[in-house]
Amino acid sequence: MKPLLVVIDNNTALANKLLASAVFERGECEVRQFPDGESYVRVISECSGRDIVILCSLYQPDRFVMPLLLCAETLRELNAKSVGLIAPYLAYMRQDIRFHTGEAISSRIFAKLLSAHFDWLVTIDPHLHRYRSLAEIYSIPHSTLSATSLLIDWICKHVNQPLLIGPDSESEQWVAAIARGVEAPYLVLNKTRYGDRDVDIEMFDFSRWKQYTPILIDDIVSTGQTFVKVIGQLCAQGFNAPICAAVHGLFVEDAEKKLQQAGAQRIVTSNTIAHPTNELDVSALLIDAVSKHLI
Ligand code: R5P
């Protein structure tokens, strides 16, 4: 019997791609909120003895986690054989240290929570900075996939003479791998974060790269401030409008507009989070990884 795919988030486009593969059967589940904000979940499909795969991109985790956990536990009570999670974007990875006394190291707490409710986890490019791998915090079997191959193909197809730019040291892992694949030069800049919406990028002299097309690469674009600062430097130094590429486009507040106003020529993201800039399709990567967990 095929595994049932239960969709908790609203990334319908990605869910439809997974379902079109014929690997899964659609699992029906009603998820809604009561007027007071509590979550209501009802599993409609017969799930006894079935492998269940829940798709839930955690880009607004506090909104989706409660229905996600209610659904996972209900599936277990209804005797599902296994309950795995595809979280194309894995939230709560960035607070991996206590910067100030008393702060919650949310990455650890969140990892403990998900590990207690799922048999396995598949995700794409989690924000690994101080952790070398998810195994340091997740105790369940997991697959950490990467969209770098998709970005390599995209750049080769669309960008003439690319110069890859990572805005901060964490981005080097992605930028270096992509640069190898594209056979293009790359730079990694120095970022200082002063607050949630306040970052600064150390001044960099790009003059020797004038004949290149700059493409900024990061794992996440959230408020867009990181890219805005780099675009500002490039434009001030006479570069043509750069391309911005990120695996996960959170685009909080009016981030996309800010990037366009700063001078971004094109913005490219993967469909881990549904957004009009989705040009990289991660569905084949996910299907391949899920099959391994269901053997
Ligand atoms: C964190 O270091 C990430 O890699 C990104 O650089 C960060 O989330 C981008 O945030 P924002 O778009 O708000 O500057």
py3Dmol code that shows the C-alpha trace and the ligand (Angstrom):
import py3Dmol

protein = """\
ATOM      1  CA  MET A   1       0.000   0.000   0.000  1.00  0.00           C
ATOM      2  CA  LYS A   2       1.240   3.503  -0.813  1.00  0.00           C
ATOM      3  CA  PRO A   3       2.015   5.850   2.071  1.00  0.00           C
ATOM      4  CA  LEU A   4      -0.622   8.466   2.802  1.00  0.00           C
ATOM      5  CA  LEU A   5       0.487  12.073   2.350  1.00  0.00           C
ATOM      6  CA  VAL A   6      -1.223  14.401   4.818  1.00  0.00           C
ATOM      7  CA  VAL A   7      -0.724  18.107   4.156  1.00  0.00           C
ATOM      8  CA  ILE A   8      -0.771  20.460   7.131  1.00  0.00           C
ATOM      9  CA  ASP A   9       0.662  23.675   5.679  1.00  0.00           C
ATOM     10  CA  ASN A  10      -0.681  25.589   2.684  1.00  0.00           C
ATOM     11  CA  ASN A  11       2.064  24.806   0.174  1.00  0.00           C
ATOM     12  CA  THR A  12      -0.479  23.299  -2.230  1.00  0.00           C
ATOM     13  CA  ALA A  13       1.833  23.533  -5.235  1.00  0.00           C
ATOM     14  CA  LEU A  14       4.499  21.374  -3.585  1.00  0.00           C
ATOM     15  CA  ALA A  15       1.889  18.949  -2.212  1.00  0.00           C
ATOM     16  CA  ASN A  16       0.430  18.523  -5.708  1.00  0.00           C
ATOM     17  CA  LYS A  17       3.858  17.803  -7.148  1.00  0.00           C
ATOM     18  CA  LEU A  18       4.466  15.119  -4.529  1.00  0.00           C
ATOM     19  CA  LEU A  19       1.045  13.601  -5.172  1.00  0.00           C
ATOM     20  CA  ALA A  20       1.573  13.692  -8.943  1.00  0.00           C
ATOM     21  CA  SER A  21       4.562  11.382  -8.505  1.00  0.00           C
ATOM     22  CA  ALA A  22       2.188   8.495  -7.723  1.00  0.00           C
ATOM     23  CA  VAL A  23       4.413   7.542  -4.784  1.00  0.00           C
ATOM     24  CA  PHE A  24       1.786   8.728  -2.312  1.00  0.00           C
ATOM     25  CA  GLU A  25      -1.926   8.517  -1.864  1.00  0.00           C
ATOM     26  CA  ARG A  26      -3.616  11.681  -0.607  1.00  0.00           C
ATOM     27  CA  GLY A  27      -4.490  11.503   3.075  1.00  0.00           C
ATOM     28  CA  GLU A  28      -7.508  13.551   4.109  1.00  0.00           C
ATOM     29  CA  CYS A  29      -7.271  15.588   7.264  1.00  0.00           C
ATOM     30  CA  GLU A  30      -9.291  18.610   8.345  1.00  0.00           C
ATOM     31  CA  VAL A  31      -7.337  21.350  10.043  1.00  0.00           C
ATOM     32  CA  ARG A  32      -8.904  24.586  11.186  1.00  0.00           C
ATOM     33  CA  GLN A  33      -8.885  27.051  14.029  1.00  0.00           C
ATOM     34  CA  PHE A  34     -11.623  27.597  16.561  1.00  0.00           C
ATOM     35  CA  PRO A  35     -12.657  31.240  17.023  1.00  0.00           C
ATOM     36  CA  ASP A  36     -10.436  31.444  20.109  1.00  0.00           C
ATOM     37  CA  GLY A  37      -7.393  30.361  18.131  1.00  0.00           C
ATOM     38  CA  GLU A  38      -7.177  26.762  19.299  1.00  0.00           C
ATOM     39  CA  SER A  39      -6.533  24.170  16.604  1.00  0.00           C
ATOM     40  CA  TYR A  40      -9.068  21.581  15.449  1.00  0.00           C
ATOM     41  CA  VAL A  41      -7.736  18.484  13.688  1.00  0.00           C
ATOM     42  CA  ARG A  42      -9.696  15.546  12.300  1.00  0.00           C
ATOM     43  CA  VAL A  43      -8.046  12.670  10.459  1.00  0.00           C
ATOM     44  CA  ILE A  44     -10.519  11.566   7.812  1.00  0.00           C
ATOM     45  CA  SER A  45      -8.612   8.858   5.904  1.00  0.00           C
ATOM     46  CA  GLU A  46      -8.413   5.336   7.258  1.00  0.00           C
ATOM     47  CA  CYS A  47      -4.848   5.159   8.530  1.00  0.00           C
ATOM     48  CA  SER A  48      -4.648   1.980  10.603  1.00  0.00           C
ATOM     49  CA  GLY A  49      -1.568  -0.003   9.570  1.00  0.00           C
ATOM     50  CA  ARG A  50      -0.518   2.659   7.014  1.00  0.00           C
ATOM     51  CA  ASP A  51       2.717   4.593   6.682  1.00  0.00           C
ATOM     52  CA  ILE A  52       1.842   8.267   7.004  1.00  0.00           C
ATOM     53  CA  VAL A  53       3.932  11.131   5.686  1.00  0.00           C
ATOM     54  CA  ILE A  54       3.004  14.608   6.896  1.00  0.00           C
ATOM     55  CA  LEU A  55       4.054  17.563   4.739  1.00  0.00           C
ATOM     56  CA  CYS A  56       4.455  20.736   6.743  1.00  0.00           C
ATOM     57  CA  SER A  57       6.877  23.493   5.894  1.00  0.00           C
ATOM     58  CA  LEU A  58       7.533  25.254   9.167  1.00  0.00           C
ATOM     59  CA  TYR A  59       7.913  28.813   7.933  1.00  0.00           C
ATOM     60  CA  GLN A  60       5.372  30.078  10.454  1.00  0.00           C
ATOM     61  CA  PRO A  61       6.109  27.457  13.076  1.00  0.00           C
ATOM     62  CA  ASP A  62       3.997  28.803  15.895  1.00  0.00           C
ATOM     63  CA  ARG A  63       0.951  28.662  13.639  1.00  0.00           C
ATOM     64  CA  PHE A  64       1.579  25.167  12.291  1.00  0.00           C
ATOM     65  CA  VAL A  65       3.238  23.225  15.097  1.00  0.00           C
ATOM     66  CA  MET A  66       0.147  22.730  17.234  1.00  0.00           C
ATOM     67  CA  PRO A  67      -2.005  21.221  14.432  1.00  0.00           C
ATOM     68  CA  LEU A  68       1.040  19.243  13.328  1.00  0.00           C
ATOM     69  CA  LEU A  69       1.487  17.617  16.736  1.00  0.00           C
ATOM     70  CA  LEU A  70      -2.254  17.059  17.182  1.00  0.00           C
ATOM     71  CA  CYS A  71      -2.319  15.324  13.802  1.00  0.00           C
ATOM     72  CA  ALA A  72       0.765  13.161  14.485  1.00  0.00           C
ATOM     73  CA  GLU A  73      -0.559  11.981  17.845  1.00  0.00           C
ATOM     74  CA  THR A  74      -4.050  11.313  16.471  1.00  0.00           C
ATOM     75  CA  LEU A  75      -2.540   9.222  13.679  1.00  0.00           C
ATOM     76  CA  ARG A  76      -0.712   7.144  16.286  1.00  0.00           C
ATOM     77  CA  GLU A  77      -3.890   6.680  18.338  1.00  0.00           C
ATOM     78  CA  LEU A  78      -5.559   5.492  15.142  1.00  0.00           C
ATOM     79  CA  ASN A  79      -2.821   2.857  14.763  1.00  0.00           C
ATOM     80  CA  ALA A  80      -0.798   4.307  11.906  1.00  0.00           C
ATOM     81  CA  LYS A  81       2.199   2.075  11.171  1.00  0.00           C
ATOM     82  CA  SER A  82       4.613   5.008  11.053  1.00  0.00           C
ATOM     83  CA  VAL A  83       4.405   8.797  11.059  1.00  0.00           C
ATOM     84  CA  GLY A  84       7.182  10.694   9.272  1.00  0.00           C
ATOM     85  CA  LEU A  85       7.575  14.410   8.652  1.00  0.00           C
ATOM     86  CA  ILE A  86       8.641  16.275   5.540  1.00  0.00           C
ATOM     87  CA  ALA A  87       9.492  19.770   6.740  1.00  0.00           C
ATOM     88  CA  PRO A  88      11.001  21.332   3.600  1.00  0.00           C
ATOM     89  CA  TYR A  89      11.862  24.388   5.703  1.00  0.00           C
ATOM     90  CA  LEU A  90      12.857  23.510   9.236  1.00  0.00           C
ATOM     91  CA  ALA A  91      12.204  26.331  11.669  1.00  0.00           C
ATOM     92  CA  TYR A  92      13.927  27.232  14.929  1.00  0.00           C
ATOM     93  CA  MET A  93      17.427  26.441  13.713  1.00  0.00           C
ATOM     94  CA  ARG A  94      18.981  29.882  14.118  1.00  0.00           C
ATOM     95  CA  GLN A  95      18.977  30.164  17.914  1.00  0.00           C
ATOM     96  CA  ASP A  96      21.696  27.588  18.491  1.00  0.00           C
ATOM     97  CA  ILE A  97      23.417  29.282  21.426  1.00  0.00           C
ATOM     98  CA  ARG A  98      22.493  31.356  24.463  1.00  0.00           C
ATOM     99  CA  PHE A  99      23.662  34.816  23.380  1.00  0.00           C
ATOM    100  CA  HIS A 100      22.255  36.372  26.568  1.00  0.00           C
ATOM    101  CA  THR A 101      21.628  34.859  29.989  1.00  0.00           C
ATOM    102  CA  GLY A 102      18.330  33.079  30.237  1.00  0.00           C
ATOM    103  CA  GLU A 103      17.628  32.796  26.511  1.00  0.00           C
ATOM    104  CA  ALA A 104      15.920  29.647  25.250  1.00  0.00           C
ATOM    105  CA  ILE A 105      18.131  27.643  22.906  1.00  0.00           C
ATOM    106  CA  SER A 106      15.067  27.072  20.788  1.00  0.00           C
ATOM    107  CA  SER A 107      16.762  24.827  18.216  1.00  0.00           C
ATOM    108  CA  ARG A 108      17.379  22.172  20.888  1.00  0.00           C
ATOM    109  CA  ILE A 109      13.952  22.412  22.462  1.00  0.00           C
ATOM    110  CA  PHE A 110      12.213  22.299  19.090  1.00  0.00           C
ATOM    111  CA  ALA A 111      14.328  19.324  17.987  1.00  0.00           C
ATOM    112  CA  LYS A 112      13.362  17.459  21.152  1.00  0.00           C
ATOM    113  CA  LEU A 113       9.692  18.186  20.531  1.00  0.00           C
ATOM    114  CA  LEU A 114       9.664  16.967  16.922  1.00  0.00           C
ATOM    115  CA  SER A 115      11.838  13.950  17.779  1.00  0.00           C
ATOM    116  CA  ALA A 116       9.244  12.877  20.353  1.00  0.00           C
ATOM    117  CA  HIS A 117       6.388  12.836  17.839  1.00  0.00           C
ATOM    118  CA  PHE A 118       7.810  11.594  14.532  1.00  0.00           C
ATOM    119  CA  ASP A 119       9.554   8.440  13.349  1.00  0.00           C
ATOM    120  CA  TRP A 120      11.739  10.297  10.856  1.00  0.00           C
ATOM    121  CA  LEU A 121      12.338  13.729   9.397  1.00  0.00           C
ATOM    122  CA  VAL A 122      13.234  14.906   5.908  1.00  0.00           C
ATOM    123  CA  THR A 123      14.278  18.505   5.420  1.00  0.00           C
ATOM    124  CA  ILE A 124      16.162  20.756   3.026  1.00  0.00           C
ATOM    125  CA  ASP A 125      19.167  22.921   3.874  1.00  0.00           C
ATOM    126  CA  PRO A 126      18.505  23.430   7.588  1.00  0.00           C
ATOM    127  CA  HIS A 127      20.398  26.403   8.987  1.00  0.00           C
ATOM    128  CA  LEU A 128      23.414  24.582  10.382  1.00  0.00           C
ATOM    129  CA  HIS A 129      25.781  27.082  11.900  1.00  0.00           C
ATOM    130  CA  ARG A 130      27.204  25.948  15.221  1.00  0.00           C
ATOM    131  CA  TYR A 131      25.794  22.420  14.856  1.00  0.00           C
ATOM    132  CA  ARG A 132      27.680  20.336  12.333  1.00  0.00           C
ATOM    133  CA  SER A 133      24.647  18.162  11.631  1.00  0.00           C
ATOM    134  CA  LEU A 134      21.045  17.698  12.718  1.00  0.00           C
ATOM    135  CA  ALA A 135      22.146  14.544  14.554  1.00  0.00           C
ATOM    136  CA  GLU A 136      23.481  16.804  17.317  1.00  0.00           C
ATOM    137  CA  ILE A 137      19.938  17.788  18.263  1.00  0.00           C
ATOM    138  CA  TYR A 138      17.479  15.427  16.487  1.00  0.00           C
ATOM    139  CA  SER A 139      17.289  11.904  17.909  1.00  0.00           C
ATOM    140  CA  ILE A 140      15.169  10.402  15.085  1.00  0.00           C
ATOM    141  CA  PRO A 141      16.396   9.162  11.684  1.00  0.00           C
ATOM    142  CA  HIS A 142      16.572  12.113   9.306  1.00  0.00           C
ATOM    143  CA  SER A 143      17.663  13.163   5.844  1.00  0.00           C
ATOM    144  CA  THR A 144      19.265  16.550   5.388  1.00  0.00           C
ATOM    145  CA  LEU A 145      18.864  17.358   1.699  1.00  0.00           C
ATOM    146  CA  SER A 146      20.303  20.274  -0.187  1.00  0.00           C
ATOM    147  CA  ALA A 147      18.963  22.456  -2.969  1.00  0.00           C
ATOM    148  CA  THR A 148      22.482  23.381  -4.096  1.00  0.00           C
ATOM    149  CA  SER A 149      22.305  21.119  -7.181  1.00  0.00           C
ATOM    150  CA  LEU A 150      19.109  22.926  -8.235  1.00  0.00           C
ATOM    151  CA  LEU A 151      20.791  26.301  -7.807  1.00  0.00           C
ATOM    152  CA  ILE A 152      23.811  25.130  -9.779  1.00  0.00           C
ATOM    153  CA  ASP A 153      21.572  24.110 -12.697  1.00  0.00           C
ATOM    154  CA  TRP A 154      19.632  27.368 -12.486  1.00  0.00           C
ATOM    155  CA  ILE A 155      22.753  29.536 -12.506  1.00  0.00           C
ATOM    156  CA  CYS A 156      24.317  27.586 -15.391  1.00  0.00           C
ATOM    157  CA  LYS A 157      21.129  28.084 -17.396  1.00  0.00           C
ATOM    158  CA  HIS A 158      20.411  31.738 -16.582  1.00  0.00           C
ATOM    159  CA  VAL A 159      23.542  33.644 -15.563  1.00  0.00           C
ATOM    160  CA  ASN A 160      26.399  34.685 -17.756  1.00  0.00           C
ATOM    161  CA  GLN A 161      29.761  34.954 -15.972  1.00  0.00           C
ATOM    162  CA  PRO A 162      28.438  34.709 -12.423  1.00  0.00           C
ATOM    163  CA  LEU A 163      30.208  35.972  -9.325  1.00  0.00           C
ATOM    164  CA  LEU A 164      28.712  34.218  -6.304  1.00  0.00           C
ATOM    165  CA  ILE A 165      28.502  36.295  -3.128  1.00  0.00           C
ATOM    166  CA  GLY A 166      27.727  34.921   0.329  1.00  0.00           C
ATOM    167  CA  PRO A 167      26.733  37.691   2.751  1.00  0.00           C
ATOM    168  CA  ASP A 168      28.141  36.064   5.886  1.00  0.00           C
ATOM    169  CA  SER A 169      30.341  33.239   7.131  1.00  0.00           C
ATOM    170  CA  GLU A 170      27.419  30.794   7.559  1.00  0.00           C
ATOM    171  CA  SER A 171      26.573  31.136   3.877  1.00  0.00           C
ATOM    172  CA  GLU A 172      30.004  29.878   2.824  1.00  0.00           C
ATOM    173  CA  GLN A 173      28.867  26.226   3.005  1.00  0.00           C
ATOM    174  CA  TRP A 174      26.262  26.895   0.293  1.00  0.00           C
ATOM    175  CA  VAL A 175      28.183  29.438  -1.759  1.00  0.00           C
ATOM    176  CA  ALA A 176      31.369  27.369  -1.926  1.00  0.00           C
ATOM    177  CA  ALA A 177      29.512  24.215  -2.997  1.00  0.00           C
ATOM    178  CA  ILE A 178      27.540  26.073  -5.648  1.00  0.00           C
ATOM    179  CA  ALA A 179      30.656  27.870  -6.922  1.00  0.00           C
ATOM    180  CA  ARG A 180      32.381  24.501  -7.387  1.00  0.00           C
ATOM    181  CA  GLY A 181      29.416  23.208  -9.379  1.00  0.00           C
ATOM    182  CA  VAL A 182      29.143  26.317 -11.525  1.00  0.00           C
ATOM    183  CA  GLU A 183      32.925  26.681 -11.811  1.00  0.00           C
ATOM    184  CA  ALA A 184      32.668  30.352 -10.909  1.00  0.00           C
ATOM    185  CA  PRO A 185      34.483  32.551  -8.377  1.00  0.00           C
ATOM    186  CA  TYR A 186      32.890  33.302  -5.016  1.00  0.00           C
ATOM    187  CA  LEU A 187      33.272  35.805  -2.188  1.00  0.00           C
ATOM    188  CA  VAL A 188      32.112  35.611   1.413  1.00  0.00           C
ATOM    189  CA  LEU A 189      31.437  38.900   3.202  1.00  0.00           C
ATOM    190  CA  ASN A 190      31.390  39.791   6.888  1.00  0.00           C
ATOM    191  CA  LYS A 191      28.026  40.474   8.462  1.00  0.00           C
ATOM    192  CA  THR A 192      27.299  41.863  11.892  1.00  0.00           C
ATOM    193  CA  ARG A 193      23.801  41.485  13.264  1.00  0.00           C
ATOM    194  CA  TYR A 194      22.669  44.203  15.687  1.00  0.00           C
ATOM    195  CA  GLY A 195      19.010  43.236  15.886  1.00  0.00           C
ATOM    196  CA  ASP A 196      16.198  41.311  14.163  1.00  0.00           C
ATOM    197  CA  ARG A 197      15.979  43.886  11.381  1.00  0.00           C
ATOM    198  CA  ASP A 198      19.363  45.514  11.731  1.00  0.00           C
ATOM    199  CA  VAL A 199      22.450  44.072  10.048  1.00  0.00           C
ATOM    200  CA  ASP A 200      25.595  45.562   8.613  1.00  0.00           C
ATOM    201  CA  ILE A 201      27.928  44.160   5.983  1.00  0.00           C
ATOM    202  CA  GLU A 202      31.571  45.181   6.137  1.00  0.00           C
ATOM    203  CA  MET A 203      32.529  47.392   3.179  1.00  0.00           C
ATOM    204  CA  PHE A 204      34.016  45.301   0.372  1.00  0.00           C
ATOM    205  CA  ASP A 205      35.862  46.450  -2.744  1.00  0.00           C
ATOM    206  CA  PHE A 206      34.280  44.593  -5.696  1.00  0.00           C
ATOM    207  CA  SER A 207      36.180  46.586  -8.378  1.00  0.00           C
ATOM    208  CA  ARG A 208      38.172  43.656  -9.746  1.00  0.00           C
ATOM    209  CA  TRP A 209      34.947  41.746 -10.470  1.00  0.00           C
ATOM    210  CA  LYS A 210      33.351  44.403 -12.691  1.00  0.00           C
ATOM    211  CA  GLN A 211      32.855  42.127 -15.715  1.00  0.00           C
ATOM    212  CA  TYR A 212      30.874  39.589 -13.654  1.00  0.00           C
ATOM    213  CA  THR A 213      27.167  39.233 -12.880  1.00  0.00           C
ATOM    214  CA  PRO A 214      26.789  39.260  -9.075  1.00  0.00           C
ATOM    215  CA  ILE A 215      24.485  36.664  -7.610  1.00  0.00           C
ATOM    216  CA  LEU A 216      23.874  36.838  -3.875  1.00  0.00           C
ATOM    217  CA  ILE A 217      23.312  33.467  -2.227  1.00  0.00           C
ATOM    218  CA  ASP A 218      21.968  32.625   1.217  1.00  0.00           C
ATOM    219  CA  ASP A 219      19.992  29.804   2.791  1.00  0.00           C
ATOM    220  CA  ILE A 220      17.209  32.090   4.052  1.00  0.00           C
ATOM    221  CA  VAL A 221      15.832  35.463   3.079  1.00  0.00           C
ATOM    222  CA  SER A 222      13.731  36.701   5.964  1.00  0.00           C
ATOM    223  CA  THR A 223      13.409  40.491   6.361  1.00  0.00           C
ATOM    224  CA  GLY A 224      15.679  40.878   3.326  1.00  0.00           C
ATOM    225  CA  GLN A 225      17.982  43.275   5.211  1.00  0.00           C
ATOM    226  CA  THR A 226      21.062  41.106   4.640  1.00  0.00           C
ATOM    227  CA  PHE A 227      20.636  41.146   0.854  1.00  0.00           C
ATOM    228  CA  VAL A 228      19.591  44.820   0.850  1.00  0.00           C
ATOM    229  CA  LYS A 229      22.910  45.806   2.446  1.00  0.00           C
ATOM    230  CA  VAL A 230      24.953  43.858  -0.121  1.00  0.00           C
ATOM    231  CA  ILE A 231      22.883  45.175  -3.042  1.00  0.00           C
ATOM    232  CA  GLY A 232      23.521  48.717  -1.716  1.00  0.00           C
ATOM    233  CA  GLN A 233      27.290  48.205  -1.853  1.00  0.00           C
ATOM    234  CA  LEU A 234      27.194  46.667  -5.323  1.00  0.00           C
ATOM    235  CA  CYS A 235      25.008  49.425  -6.762  1.00  0.00           C
ATOM    236  CA  ALA A 236      27.183  52.122  -5.152  1.00  0.00           C
ATOM    237  CA  GLN A 237      30.179  50.527  -6.882  1.00  0.00           C
ATOM    238  CA  GLY A 238      28.516  50.684 -10.306  1.00  0.00           C
ATOM    239  CA  PHE A 239      27.409  47.072 -10.716  1.00  0.00           C
ATOM    240  CA  ASN A 240      24.376  46.066 -12.700  1.00  0.00           C
ATOM    241  CA  ALA A 241      21.443  44.965 -10.596  1.00  0.00           C
ATOM    242  CA  PRO A 242      22.368  41.722  -8.869  1.00  0.00           C
ATOM    243  CA  ILE A 243      20.380  38.492  -8.671  1.00  0.00           C
ATOM    244  CA  CYS A 244      19.308  37.275  -5.218  1.00  0.00           C
ATOM    245  CA  ALA A 245      18.972  33.540  -4.603  1.00  0.00           C
ATOM    246  CA  ALA A 246      17.900  31.798  -1.411  1.00  0.00           C
ATOM    247  CA  VAL A 247      16.750  28.278  -0.668  1.00  0.00           C
ATOM    248  CA  HIS A 248      14.007  29.395   1.723  1.00  0.00           C
ATOM    249  CA  GLY A 249      12.098  32.581   0.925  1.00  0.00           C
ATOM    250  CA  LEU A 250      10.402  33.633   4.153  1.00  0.00           C
ATOM    251  CA  PHE A 251       9.900  37.198   2.890  1.00  0.00           C
ATOM    252  CA  VAL A 252       8.558  38.577   6.132  1.00  0.00           C
ATOM    253  CA  GLU A 253       6.839  41.964   6.086  1.00  0.00           C
ATOM    254  CA  ASP A 254       7.586  43.653   2.737  1.00  0.00           C
ATOM    255  CA  ALA A 255      10.964  41.974   2.177  1.00  0.00           C
ATOM    256  CA  GLU A 256      10.422  41.288  -1.513  1.00  0.00           C
ATOM    257  CA  LYS A 257       9.535  44.933  -2.214  1.00  0.00           C
ATOM    258  CA  LYS A 258      12.587  46.097  -0.247  1.00  0.00           C
ATOM    259  CA  LEU A 259      14.854  43.888  -2.349  1.00  0.00           C
ATOM    260  CA  GLN A 260      13.332  45.196  -5.560  1.00  0.00           C
ATOM    261  CA  GLN A 261      13.601  48.808  -4.406  1.00  0.00           C
ATOM    262  CA  ALA A 262      17.241  48.243  -3.413  1.00  0.00           C
ATOM    263  CA  GLY A 263      17.912  47.117  -6.995  1.00  0.00           C
ATOM    264  CA  ALA A 264      17.578  43.324  -7.142  1.00  0.00           C
ATOM    265  CA  GLN A 265      17.239  42.327 -10.783  1.00  0.00           C
ATOM    266  CA  ARG A 266      15.674  38.944 -10.073  1.00  0.00           C
ATOM    267  CA  ILE A 267      14.864  36.956  -6.932  1.00  0.00           C
ATOM    268  CA  VAL A 268      14.992  33.178  -6.988  1.00  0.00           C
ATOM    269  CA  THR A 269      13.902  30.738  -4.281  1.00  0.00           C
ATOM    270  CA  SER A 270      12.988  27.079  -3.977  1.00  0.00           C
ATOM    271  CA  ASN A 271       9.466  25.828  -3.356  1.00  0.00           C
ATOM    272  CA  THR A 272      10.205  24.784   0.245  1.00  0.00           C
ATOM    273  CA  ILE A 273       7.937  27.752   1.041  1.00  0.00           C
ATOM    274  CA  ALA A 274       5.291  28.754  -1.493  1.00  0.00           C
ATOM    275  CA  HIS A 275       6.119  32.130  -3.087  1.00  0.00           C
ATOM    276  CA  PRO A 276       5.940  33.690  -6.579  1.00  0.00           C
ATOM    277  CA  THR A 277       9.773  33.618  -6.718  1.00  0.00           C
ATOM    278  CA  ASN A 278       9.848  29.786  -6.551  1.00  0.00           C
ATOM    279  CA  GLU A 279      11.950  28.653  -9.501  1.00  0.00           C
ATOM    280  CA  LEU A 280      13.672  25.653  -7.914  1.00  0.00           C
ATOM    281  CA  ASP A 281      11.584  22.544  -7.460  1.00  0.00           C
ATOM    282  CA  VAL A 282      12.622  20.348  -4.525  1.00  0.00           C
ATOM    283  CA  SER A 283       9.919  17.692  -4.985  1.00  0.00           C
ATOM    284  CA  ALA A 284      12.143  15.071  -6.651  1.00  0.00           C
ATOM    285  CA  LEU A 285      14.707  15.400  -3.838  1.00  0.00           C
ATOM    286  CA  LEU A 286      11.974  14.891  -1.227  1.00  0.00           C
ATOM    287  CA  ILE A 287      10.425  11.878  -2.927  1.00  0.00           C
ATOM    288  CA  ASP A 288      13.784  10.165  -3.209  1.00  0.00           C
ATOM    289  CA  ALA A 289      14.581  10.723   0.481  1.00  0.00           C
ATOM    290  CA  VAL A 290      11.154   9.659   1.745  1.00  0.00           C
ATOM    291  CA  SER A 291      11.371   6.367  -0.112  1.00  0.00           C
ATOM    292  CA  LYS A 292      14.532   5.552   1.858  1.00  0.00           C
ATOM    293  CA  HIS A 293      12.747   6.058   5.182  1.00  0.00           C
ATOM    294  CA  LEU A 294       9.863   3.801   4.205  1.00  0.00           C
ATOM    295  CA  ILE A 295      11.851   0.708   3.208  1.00  0.00           C
TER     296      ILE A 295
END
"""
ligand_1 = """\
14
R5P
C 21.095 33.731 9.033
O 22.251 33.924 9.273
C 20.645 33.367 7.656
O 21.618 32.642 6.982
C 20.250 34.575 6.827
O 21.399 35.318 6.501
C 19.277 35.441 7.555
O 18.214 34.683 8.081
C 18.722 36.512 6.628
O 17.873 37.314 7.385
P 17.335 38.690 6.828
O 16.757 38.443 5.462
O 16.315 39.078 7.855
O 18.483 39.628 6.793
"""
view = py3Dmol.view(width=600, height=400)
view.addModel(protein, "pdb")
view.setStyle({"model": 0}, {"cartoon": {"style": "trace"}})
view.addModel(ligand_1, "xyz")
view.setStyle({"model": 1}, {"stick": {}})
view.zoomTo()
view.show()
